[in-house]
Amino acid sequence: MEERLSGILIAGSSNVGKTTLGRRLADALAWRMISTDSLGRHPGRPWPQVRQPVAEYYSRLSPETIYWFLKVHQENMWPRLEQIIKEESGAERRFVFEGSALRPEYIAPLVSAKIAGVCLYADADFLQARMRSEARYGEADDLSRGLIDKFIERSLRDNSEMHASAKEHGLEAIDAADPDAVAGLFDRLTSRA
């Protein structure tokens, strides 16, 4: 008989649907939901309101520097995230852990009969449309649009690199723009749990 899952790790870039899927799984399974956003937040989205430090961050830095800082932030968070995963698993607590700091290259070695790992990704047009809609891009002024565009640019790059990393490290990658693929993943994970 197959061993039951006790942990689910969900990787993916901003706005790809990690939190939505994570909440659905945690609710359906009555498991603890953990988000990397609650443990340490990078400057984050420049919406709905633009806080001054976030505006300064996106307006002053180049796209390359913004992405470099994101990767450094994720790398710095990883030891603590890995510790949480090992503590939860060692204590036999059931959990769903989601966040962009759960990079495929970090979580792939932890995947086992008891811990599932998956990376959500989507094509650039889908993600850009989703982020612009959430940010109310059409109603934003020029300054806000510029900040949103920089956030979108770094998120699209992160999405592309995470998808490539998932393939390279043998981590299951699911197209978040395909509702049937996401539903199939949900069904597979809940049945294994």
Protein Blocks (a to p, Z undefined) as FASTA:
>chain_A
ZZddfbdcdeddehilmmmmmmmmmmmnopacddfklnoccebjabfbdcfklmmmmmmp
cfklmmmmmmmmmmmmmmmmmmmmmmmmmnopacddedjklcfklmmmmgcfklccdddd
ddfklmmmmmmmmnommlpcfklmmmmmmmmmmmmmmmmmmmmmmmmnopacddfklmkl
mmmmmmmmmmmZZ
